[in-house]
Amino acid sequence: MTRKEAFVALVTCFNADETVNYAATRAQVRRQVEAGNHIMCAGTNGDFSALTFEEKVLLCGEVVDEVQGRAKVIVNAGMPATFETTALAREFDAIGVDGIAVITPFFIACTQDGLIRHFTAVADAVDTPVYLYDIPARTQNHIEPATARQLASHGNIAGIKDSGGSQETLAAYLEVGREIEGFGVYSGPDQLVQWSLENGAKGCISGLGNVLPEVLARIVGCVNAADGEGAAKAQKIYTDFRTDLYKLGYPPALVKRALYLRDPSVGASRQPALLPDPQTDEAIEAVLQVYGL
């Protein structure tokens, strides 16, 4: 059986003046690599939509330099326009990453044919394997399983990151992965890590791993060791923590704030992201203490 992989959708750290804190971000990279996880940078949990083109390129270079081949690095190049997405992808291609994720365009409503043309253009422009990235709650554009199946035949589209949250859609993507050799599915929903891995996913890409890196690594490690009981125990902790934390508000902001309460060097997110008030901080702190963090 091919070994499963855990990627963490890494937070981007900011200084008090909202400039990127590259040194603190590198420290978070080290923390994840030491836990046994791979890195996805400039994703949803990395505040990618608040970063400039130049910052994304610099961030990717810093992460790759810090990893030094000890882990894999996937970076998100997705933007609303195919033109900018392709330009970013070429920059990441030159840096030398293991994969380029492309989130579906946001703000611009796309047809399925439009998505096919968008992803095909990006995949044609680079040598690095491209991964589709579906998160319709944030982009309002959804990659239908039939569209994923058509794109999977492209020689440089290597898989999909599913962050839709639906087990039904994830199962449909997994079916595409079984049909098309070399098309890997990466699960995004934190509550489905074990299920997805045991049902054919190549790996997971998790935002919650920023706070619980060792628990995420334990789920994947147990699955790789065929230790279903151990995986289930770790998954329960992960799912319960997710439920308790995310009921407080917007998940990426809560992950960043929970991490901030234990390591202020990560900073706050750029505005206009909501900053938790003292009451919210108190609620997050209570959750962290329940789980011994």
C-alpha positions in Angstrom: 0.0 0.0 0.0 1.3 3.5 -0.9 2.1 5.4 2.2 -0.4 8.2 3.0 0.8 11.8 3.5 -0.2 14.5 5.9 0.1 18.1 4.7 -0.6 21.1 7.0 -2.1 24.2 5.4 0.4 26.4 7.1 -0.5 29.8 8.6 1.3 32.9 7.3 2.8 34.8 10.2 2.5 38.6 10.4 4.2 41.4 12.3 2.2 44.0 14.3 2.3 46.3 11.2 0.8 43.5 9.1 4.0 42.9 7.1 4.9 39.2 6.6 7.0 37.8 9.4 9.1 35.3 7.4 11.3 34.2 10.3 8.2 33.3 12.4 6.7 31.5 9.4 9.9 29.5 9.0 9.7 28.5 12.7 6.2 27.1 12.0 7.6 25.1 9.1 10.2 23.6 11.3 7.6 22.7 13.9 5.5 20.9 11.3 8.4 19.1 9.7 9.6 17.9 13.1 6.1 16.5 13.8 6.4 14.5 10.5 4.1 16.6 8.3 4.5 18.1 4.9 3.7 21.7 4.0 1.1 23.6 2.0 1.7 27.3 1.9 -0.3 30.2 0.6 -3.6 28.3 1.1 -6.8 29.3 2.8 -5.3 29.0 6.3 -2.2 30.9 5.0 -4.3 34.1 4.3 -3.4 33.8 0.6 -6.1 36.2 -0.6 -4.5 38.9 1.6 -1.0 38.4 0.2 0.5 40.3 -2.8 2.0 38.5 -5.8 5.5 39.3 -4.7 4.9 38.2 -1.1 3.6 34.8 -2.3 6.7 34.2 -4.3 9.0 35.3 -1.4 6.9 33.1 1.0 7.2 30.1 -1.2 11.0 30.6 -1.5 11.4 30.9 2.3 9.4 27.7 2.9 11.3 25.7 0.4 14.6 26.9 1.7 13.6 26.0 5.3 12.4 22.6 4.4 15.6 21.7 2.7 14.1 18.6 1.2 13.0 17.1 4.5 9.4 17.4 3.5 7.2 18.1 0.5 5.9 21.5 -0.3 2.7 22.3 -2.2 1.9 26.0 -2.8 -1.4 27.5 -3.9 -1.3 29.7 -7.1 -5.0 30.1 -7.5 -6.4 33.6 -8.3 -9.6 34.8 -10.0 -7.9 35.3 -13.4 -6.2 32.6 -15.4 -3.5 35.1 -16.4 -2.3 35.8 -12.8 -2.7 32.2 -11.7 -0.5 31.1 -14.6 2.1 33.8 -13.8 2.2 32.7 -10.2 2.5 29.1 -11.1 5.5 29.8 -13.3 7.2 31.5 -10.4 6.6 28.6 -8.1 7.7 26.2 -10.9 11.0 28.0 -11.0 11.5 27.9 -7.3 11.1 24.1 -7.3 8.1 22.9 -5.3 6.6 19.4 -5.2 3.1 20.5 -6.3 1.1 23.6 -7.3 -2.4 23.7 -6.0 -4.9 25.8 -7.9 -8.0 27.0 -6.0 -11.0 27.5 -8.1 -11.4 31.1 -9.3 -13.4 33.3 -6.8 -15.6 36.3 -7.5 -15.8 35.3 -11.2 -18.7 32.8 -11.7 -17.4 29.9 -13.9 -19.0 27.2 -16.0 -17.6 23.7 -15.8 -16.1 24.3 -19.3 -14.5 27.5 -18.0 -12.9 25.6 -15.1 -11.6 23.0 -17.6 -10.0 25.7 -19.7 -8.6 27.5 -16.6 -6.9 24.5 -15.0 -5.7 23.2 -18.4 -4.0 26.5 -19.2 -2.2 26.4 -15.8 -1.2 22.8 -16.1 0.1 23.4 -19.6 2.3 26.3 -18.4 4.4 24.4 -15.8 6.4 21.2 -15.3 5.5 20.9 -11.6 2.4 18.7 -11.0 -0.8 20.6 -10.6 -3.5 19.8 -8.0 -7.1 21.0 -8.4 -8.4 22.7 -5.2 -12.1 22.7 -4.5 -13.6 24.8 -1.8 -16.9 26.0 -3.0 -18.0 27.6 0.3 -15.3 30.2 -0.2 -15.1 30.6 -4.0 -18.7 29.8 -5.1 -17.2 27.6 -7.9 -17.4 23.9 -7.5 -15.4 21.3 -9.5 -18.0 18.6 -10.4 -16.7 15.0 -10.2 -17.2 14.7 -14.0 -15.1 17.7 -14.5 -12.4 16.3 -12.3 -12.5 13.1 -14.3 -12.0 15.0 -17.5 -9.1 17.0 -16.1 -7.5 13.9 -14.5 -6.6 12.8 -18.1 -4.2 15.8 -18.4 -0.7 14.6 -18.1 0.3 17.3 -15.6 -2.8 17.3 -13.3 -1.9 15.0 -10.5 -4.9 15.2 -8.2 -7.3 17.3 -6.2 -7.6 18.8 -2.8 -11.2 18.5 -1.6 -12.3 21.0 1.0 -16.0 20.9 0.3 -16.8 19.1 3.5 -19.2 16.6 1.9 -18.3 12.9 2.2 -20.5 12.3 -0.8 -18.4 14.6 -3.1 -15.2 13.2 -1.6 -16.3 9.7 -2.3 -17.0 10.7 -6.0 -13.5 12.2 -6.3 -12.0 9.0 -4.8 -13.9 7.1 -7.5 -12.1 9.2 -10.1 -8.8 8.4 -8.4 -9.6 4.7 -8.7 -10.5 5.1 -12.4 -7.6 7.3 -13.4 -4.1 6.1 -12.5 -1.9 8.8 -11.1 -4.8 11.0 -9.9 -4.4 11.4 -6.2 -7.1 12.7 -3.8 -6.2 14.8 -0.8 -8.9 15.3 1.9 -9.4 18.7 3.4 -12.2 18.1 6.0 -10.5 17.5 9.4 -13.3 15.1 10.5 -12.7 12.8 7.5 -8.9 12.3 7.7 -9.1 8.6 8.8 -12.1 7.8 6.6 -10.6 9.3 3.5 -7.2 7.6 3.9 -8.8 4.2 4.5 -11.0 4.7 1.4 -8.3 5.5 -1.1 -7.1 9.1 -0.5 -3.4 9.7 -1.1 -3.3 12.0 1.9 -4.9 15.0 3.7 -4.3 18.7 3.8 -5.4 20.1 7.1 -5.6 23.5 8.6 -6.3 22.2 12.1 -2.8 20.6 12.0 -1.4 24.1 12.7 -2.7 23.6 16.3 -2.5 19.8 16.6 0.4 18.7 14.4 1.3 15.6 16.4 -2.3 14.4 16.4 -2.6 14.8 12.7 0.7 12.9 12.2 -0.5 10.2 14.5 -3.7 9.6 12.5 -1.8 9.2 9.3 1.0 7.2 10.9 -1.5 4.7 12.4 -3.3 4.3 9.1 0.1 3.6 7.4 0.8 1.0 10.2 -2.7 -0.6 9.7 -3.5 0.4 13.2 -7.2 1.2 12.9 -7.8 1.5 16.6 -4.9 3.9 17.1 -6.1 6.0 14.1 -9.6 6.1 15.4 -8.5 7.3 18.8 -6.4 10.1 17.3 -9.2 11.0 14.9 -11.7 11.3 17.7 -9.4 13.8 19.5 -9.0 15.7 16.2 -12.8 15.7 15.4 -13.8 16.7 18.9 -11.3 19.5 19.0 -12.5 20.7 15.6 -16.1 20.7 16.8 -15.4 22.6 20.0 -13.1 25.2 18.3 -15.1 25.8 15.1 -18.4 26.4 16.8 -16.9 29.7 17.9 -16.7 31.2 14.4 -14.8 31.2 11.1 -12.4 28.2 11.1 -9.2 29.7 9.6 -9.4 32.7 11.9 -10.0 30.5 14.9 -7.0 28.2 14.0 -4.8 31.3 13.7 -6.0 32.8 17.0 -5.7 29.5 18.9 -2.1 29.2 17.7 -1.5 32.9 18.6 -2.7 32.3 22.2 0.1 29.8 22.5 2.7 31.5 20.3 2.1 35.2 19.7 4.9 35.3 17.1 2.4 34.1 14.4 0.6 37.4 14.7 -3.0 38.3 13.7 -4.4 38.1 10.2 -4.4 41.1 7.9 -7.5 43.3 8.1 -10.4 43.2 7.4 -10.2 39.7 9.0 -12.1 39.7 12.2 -10.0 40.0 15.4 -11.4 38.0 18.3 -12.5 40.0 21.3 -11.6 39.1 24.9 -14.7 37.0 25.2 -13.8 34.9 22.2 -10.2 34.6 23.4 -11.5 33.3 26.7 -13.6 30.7 24.9 -10.7 29.6 22.7 -8.5 29.4 25.8 -11.1 27.1 27.5 -11.0 24.8 24.5 -7.2 24.7 24.5 -7.1 23.8 28.2 -9.7 21.0 27.8 -7.3 19.3 25.3 -4.2 20.0 27.3 -2.7 22.6 25.0 
